[in-house]
């Protein structure tokens, strides 16, 4: 590749962007191009890009009537990952969309996961280059009420929790998707707490003062989160571009 990689980024709400990964991309001189799908920005031709990232959002993969752009997004993910074998990274909703786009299924979580909790790598995760340098049990931030209930045929499950079997998966050598949030930075929790759907889910689980408590816990763990993010980013980049 004679040029710096160009990364196309699908966003579903303005506050769910690549977060701390933006600093890593800047350090590497990599360009990224956000498309705000919920604002009906059109998906550009994939020919112009070297990788696809798909971020989180408050909508669900099955809400195609409310959000018709989900149909085109799933088709673009399928084309990028299955047909073109582009390097792919999906986070939260992006993880669920990858599963749906390639023949898996997503449904409401029996037990929503919101808060700081442990995620366990599977044996496949321990052996995956994507998780090289990440410890078998790692602390992470969760904020989801839907989950992947069955994975596409080509998928390997890389991480799980007791409440959610599919916390991370890879497809072939090119795609990594993660249910938990590795991209967070110091203002993420307060920004997301202003999103009605997220605030409601948080307070339903933990009561009225949940947000300030969540912010404190996230801040206490932020160095670890950001270290994990840097390792995962470096692993993804070396797999994608050598």
Kinemage of the C-alpha trace (Angstrom):
@kinemage 1
@onewidth
@group {chain A} dominant
@subgroup {mainchain}
@vectorlist {calphas} color= white
{ca unk a 1} P 0.000 0.000 0.000
{ca unk a 2} L 1.693 3.160 -1.194
{ca unk a 3} L -0.459 5.551 0.825
{ca unk a 4} L -1.415 5.971 4.454
{ca unk a 5} L -4.437 3.761 5.151
{ca unk a 6} L -7.811 5.500 4.876
{ca unk a 7} L -10.379 4.282 7.382
{ca unk a 8} L -14.112 4.671 6.776
{ca unk a 9} L -16.022 5.038 10.066
{ca unk a 10} L -19.763 4.416 10.370
{ca unk a 11} L -21.261 6.432 13.251
{ca unk a 12} L -24.827 6.220 14.570
{ca unk a 13} L -24.839 9.137 17.024
{ca unk a 14} L -22.361 12.014 17.223
{ca unk a 15} L -21.043 11.135 20.713
{ca unk a 16} L -20.074 7.581 19.689
{ca unk a 17} L -16.923 8.194 17.694
{ca unk a 18} L -13.561 6.384 17.823
{ca unk a 19} L -12.798 7.983 21.207
{ca unk a 20} L -9.238 7.416 22.418
{ca unk a 21} L -8.470 5.671 19.103
{ca unk a 22} L -8.540 9.119 17.480
{ca unk a 23} L -5.267 9.922 19.289
{ca unk a 24} L -3.672 6.684 18.089
{ca unk a 25} L -4.752 7.342 14.488
{ca unk a 26} L -3.371 10.861 14.677
{ca unk a 27} L -0.032 9.603 16.031
{ca unk a 28} L 0.160 7.181 13.107
{ca unk a 29} L -0.834 9.819 10.565
{ca unk a 30} L -3.810 7.699 9.543
{ca unk a 31} L -6.844 9.397 8.079
{ca unk a 32} L -10.368 8.478 9.133
{ca unk a 33} L -13.618 9.565 7.544
{ca unk a 34} L -16.801 9.509 9.626
{ca unk a 35} L -20.187 8.949 8.015
{ca unk a 36} L -23.052 9.894 10.346
{ca unk a 37} L -25.653 7.373 9.198
{ca unk a 38} L -28.361 8.572 11.606
{ca unk a 39} L -28.149 11.968 9.845
{ca unk a 40} L -28.720 10.152 6.527
{ca unk a 41} L -25.208 10.810 5.273
{ca unk a 42} L -24.653 8.493 2.284
{ca unk a 43} L -22.268 5.541 2.403
{ca unk a 44} L -19.424 6.246 -0.053
{ca unk a 45} L -17.995 3.606 -2.404
{ca unk a 46} L -15.756 1.205 -0.487
{ca unk a 47} L -13.158 1.368 -3.278
{ca unk a 48} L -11.764 4.545 -1.733
{ca unk a 49} L -10.984 3.022 1.685
{ca unk a 50} L -8.588 0.502 3.182
{ca unk a 51} L -10.598 -0.440 6.298
{ca unk a 52} L -14.031 -0.081 7.884
{ca unk a 53} L -14.825 0.729 11.510
{ca unk a 54} L -18.393 0.584 12.855
{ca unk a 55} L -19.125 2.345 16.142
{ca unk a 56} L -21.858 2.025 18.785
{ca unk a 57} L -25.273 3.666 18.990
{ca unk a 58} L -28.555 3.702 20.908
{ca unk a 59} L -30.592 1.932 18.219
{ca unk a 60} L -30.909 -1.841 17.772
{ca unk a 61} L -29.952 -3.884 14.713
{ca unk a 62} L -33.565 -5.016 14.187
{ca unk a 63} L -35.030 -1.474 14.101
{ca unk a 64} L -34.972 -1.203 10.309
{ca unk a 65} L -38.410 0.427 10.135
{ca unk a 66} L -37.374 3.260 12.458
{ca unk a 67} L -33.881 3.463 10.922
{ca unk a 68} L -34.063 2.375 7.252
{ca unk a 69} L -30.353 3.212 6.749
{ca unk a 70} L -29.539 0.051 8.766
{ca unk a 71} L -30.398 -1.997 5.659
{ca unk a 72} L -27.755 -0.293 3.515
{ca unk a 73} L -25.282 -0.358 6.387
{ca unk a 74} L -25.563 -4.132 6.815
{ca unk a 75} L -25.102 -4.587 3.058
{ca unk a 76} L -21.966 -2.398 3.144
{ca unk a 77} L -20.560 -4.372 6.108
{ca unk a 78} L -21.198 -7.636 4.256
{ca unk a 79} L -19.471 -6.289 1.151
{ca unk a 80} L -16.502 -4.944 3.144
{ca unk a 81} L -15.896 -8.027 5.295
{ca unk a 82} L -17.053 -10.985 3.210
{ca unk a 83} L -16.487 -9.833 -0.373
{ca unk a 84} L -13.573 -7.418 -0.148
{ca unk a 85} L -11.940 -8.865 3.002
{ca unk a 86} L -11.219 -5.332 4.215
{ca unk a 87} L -9.800 -4.950 7.718
{ca unk a 88} L -12.776 -4.306 10.019
{ca unk a 89} L -13.291 -3.181 13.598
{ca unk a 90} L -16.750 -3.120 15.193
{ca unk a 91} L -17.608 -1.865 18.676
{ca unk a 92} L -20.863 -2.526 20.592
{ca unk a 93} L -23.584 -1.913 17.960
{ca unk a 94} L -20.834 -2.399 15.356
{ca unk a 95} L -20.141 -5.862 16.821
{ca unk a 96} L -23.838 -6.750 16.629
{ca unk a 97} L -24.168 -5.407 13.085
{ca unk a 98} L -21.246 -7.557 11.922
{ca unk a 99} L -22.948 -10.648 13.346
{ca unk a 100} L -26.273 -9.790 11.680
{ca unk a 101} L -24.707 -8.833 8.356
{ca unk a 102} L -22.952 -12.198 8.033
{ca unk a 103} L -25.777 -14.507 9.078
{ca unk a 104} L -25.661 -14.478 12.886
{ca unk a 105} L -28.422 -13.202 15.149
{ca unk a 106} L -28.864 -10.460 17.740
{ca unk a 107} L -31.584 -10.134 20.365
{ca unk a 108} L -32.397 -8.305 23.601
{ca unk a 109} L -30.103 -9.274 26.484
{ca unk a 110} L -31.697 -11.442 29.159
{ca unk a 111} L -29.433 -9.530 31.527
{ca unk a 112} L -28.256 -6.104 30.284
{ca unk a 113} L -24.660 -5.315 31.174
{ca unk a 114} L -24.003 -1.774 32.347
{ca unk a 115} L -21.002 -0.860 34.449
{ca unk a 116} L -17.394 -1.856 34.957
{ca unk a 117} L -16.954 -5.610 34.894
{ca unk a 118} L -14.610 -8.441 34.039
{ca unk a 119} L -14.507 -10.017 30.598
{ca unk a 120} L -12.809 -13.381 30.089
{ca unk a 121} L -10.885 -14.359 26.980
{ca unk a 122} L -11.755 -17.774 25.565
{ca unk a 123} L -9.010 -20.185 24.488
{ca unk a 124} L -9.484 -18.849 20.954
{ca unk a 125} L -9.096 -15.317 22.338
{ca unk a 126} L -5.903 -16.236 24.174
{ca unk a 127} L -4.519 -17.556 20.879
{ca unk a 128} L -5.791 -14.682 18.733
{ca unk a 129} L -3.287 -12.095 17.500
{ca unk a 130} L -6.005 -9.491 18.067
{ca unk a 131} L -5.778 -10.034 21.849
{ca unk a 132} L -2.025 -10.540 22.088
{ca unk a 133} L -0.827 -8.917 25.321
{ca unk a 134} L -4.314 -8.697 26.882
{ca unk a 135} L -4.709 -10.715 30.094
{ca unk a 136} L -7.233 -13.571 30.195
{ca unk a 137} L -9.465 -11.625 32.573
{ca unk a 138} L -9.674 -7.926 31.878
{ca unk a 139} L -11.728 -5.039 33.320
{ca unk a 140} L -13.878 -3.174 30.869
{ca unk a 141} L -16.806 -0.814 30.544
{ca unk a 142} L -20.124 -2.251 29.381
{ca unk a 143} L -23.285 -0.420 28.344
{ca unk a 144} L -25.534 -2.708 26.318
{ca unk a 145} L -29.041 -4.169 26.444
{ca unk a 146} L -28.796 -6.333 23.300
{ca unk a 147} L -26.363 -9.103 22.451
{ca unk a 148} L -25.201 -11.488 19.753
{ca unk a 149} L -27.221 -14.684 20.316
{ca unk a 150} L -25.638 -16.717 17.511
{ca unk a 151} L -22.481 -16.045 15.542
{ca unk a 152} L -21.858 -16.283 11.781
{ca unk a 153} L -20.419 -19.571 10.531
{ca unk a 154} L -16.931 -18.173 10.006
{ca unk a 155} L -16.706 -16.547 13.452
{ca unk a 156} L -14.456 -17.433 16.383
{ca unk a 157} L -15.671 -16.261 19.813
{ca unk a 158} L -12.745 -14.540 21.535
{ca unk a 159} L -14.232 -13.336 24.835
{ca unk a 160} L -17.286 -13.880 27.017
{ca unk a 161} L -18.954 -13.087 30.335
{ca unk a 162} L -21.455 -15.181 32.317
{ca unk a 163} L -24.304 -12.957 31.091
{ca unk a 164} L -23.153 -12.598 27.478
{ca unk a 165} L -21.415 -15.429 25.647
{ca unk a 166} L -20.227 -13.407 22.667
{ca unk a 167} L -18.194 -10.458 23.975
{ca unk a 168} L -15.736 -10.453 21.069
{ca unk a 169} L -15.350 -12.346 17.824
{ca unk a 170} L -13.160 -12.492 14.787
{ca unk a 171} L -14.085 -13.461 11.262
{ca unk a 172} L -11.358 -14.853 9.032
{ca unk a 173} L -8.196 -12.826 9.486
{ca unk a 174} L -9.654 -9.444 8.719
{ca unk a 175} L -12.507 -8.640 11.115
{ca unk a 176} L -12.558 -8.027 14.863
{ca unk a 177} L -15.652 -6.998 16.789
{ca unk a 178} L -16.082 -6.274 20.484
{ca unk a 179} L -19.233 -5.877 22.578
{ca unk a 180} L -17.592 -3.967 25.432
{ca unk a 181} L -16.201 -0.450 25.087
{ca unk a 182} L -12.431 -0.155 24.678
{ca unk a 183} L -12.472 3.232 22.971
{ca unk a 184} L -13.562 5.338 25.931
{ca unk a 185} L -11.803 8.507 27.042
{ca unk a 186} L -12.201 10.690 30.106
{ca unk a 187} L -15.421 12.413 28.996
{ca unk a 188} L -17.154 9.388 27.433
{ca unk a 189} L -19.411 8.394 30.330
{ca unk a 190} L -20.720 11.916 30.916
{ca unk a 191} L -21.365 12.399 27.169
{ca unk a 192} L -23.189 9.085 26.839
{ca unk a 193} L -25.102 9.756 30.047
{ca unk a 194} L -26.768 12.651 28.239
{ca unk a 195} L -28.257 10.270 25.630
{ca unk a 196} L -31.844 9.512 26.781
{ca unk a 197} L -31.741 5.783 25.902
{ca unk a 198} L -28.448 5.265 27.740
{ca unk a 199} L -29.445 7.308 30.779
{ca unk a 200} L -32.715 5.390 31.045
{ca unk a 201} L -30.966 2.004 30.859
{ca unk a 202} L -28.466 3.093 33.494
{ca unk a 203} L -31.064 4.420 35.957
{ca unk a 204} L -33.335 1.418 35.413
{ca unk a 205} L -30.499 -0.812 36.615
{ca unk a 206} L -28.916 1.370 39.281
{ca unk a 207} L -31.256 4.161 40.354
{ca unk a 208} L -31.273 7.942 40.009
{ca unk a 209} L -27.681 8.824 40.981
{ca unk a 210} L -26.122 6.110 38.872
{ca unk a 211} L -24.369 8.400 36.394
{ca unk a 212} L -22.104 10.209 38.852
{ca unk a 213} L -21.102 6.890 40.447
{ca unk a 214} L -20.417 5.409 37.005
{ca unk a 215} L -18.253 8.433 36.096
{ca unk a 216} L -16.154 7.963 39.253
{ca unk a 217} L -15.661 4.236 38.622
{ca unk a 218} L -14.740 4.827 34.992
{ca unk a 219} L -12.217 7.514 35.973
{ca unk a 220} L -10.609 5.167 38.493
{ca unk a 221} L -10.110 2.530 35.775
{ca unk a 222} L -9.328 4.866 32.860
{ca unk a 223} L -5.566 4.227 32.709
{ca unk a 224} L -6.164 0.475 32.432
{ca unk a 225} L -8.893 0.970 29.817
{ca unk a 226} L -6.634 3.200 27.727
{ca unk a 227} L -3.692 0.779 28.000
{ca unk a 228} L -5.911 -2.065 26.764
{ca unk a 229} L -7.184 0.158 23.959
{ca unk a 230} L -3.645 0.918 22.828
{ca unk a 231} L -2.714 -2.786 22.776
{ca unk a 232} L -5.875 -3.764 20.876
{ca unk a 233} L -5.399 -0.933 18.398
{ca unk a 234} L -1.765 -1.908 17.772
{ca unk a 235} L -2.767 -5.561 17.303
{ca unk a 236} L -5.572 -4.635 14.915
{ca unk a 237} L -3.299 -2.308 12.935
{ca unk a 238} L -0.487 -4.833 12.560
{ca unk a 239} L -2.987 -7.497 11.436
{ca unk a 240} L -4.590 -5.043 9.007
{ca unk a 241} L -1.565 -3.309 7.536
{ca unk a 242} L 1.507 -5.205 8.753
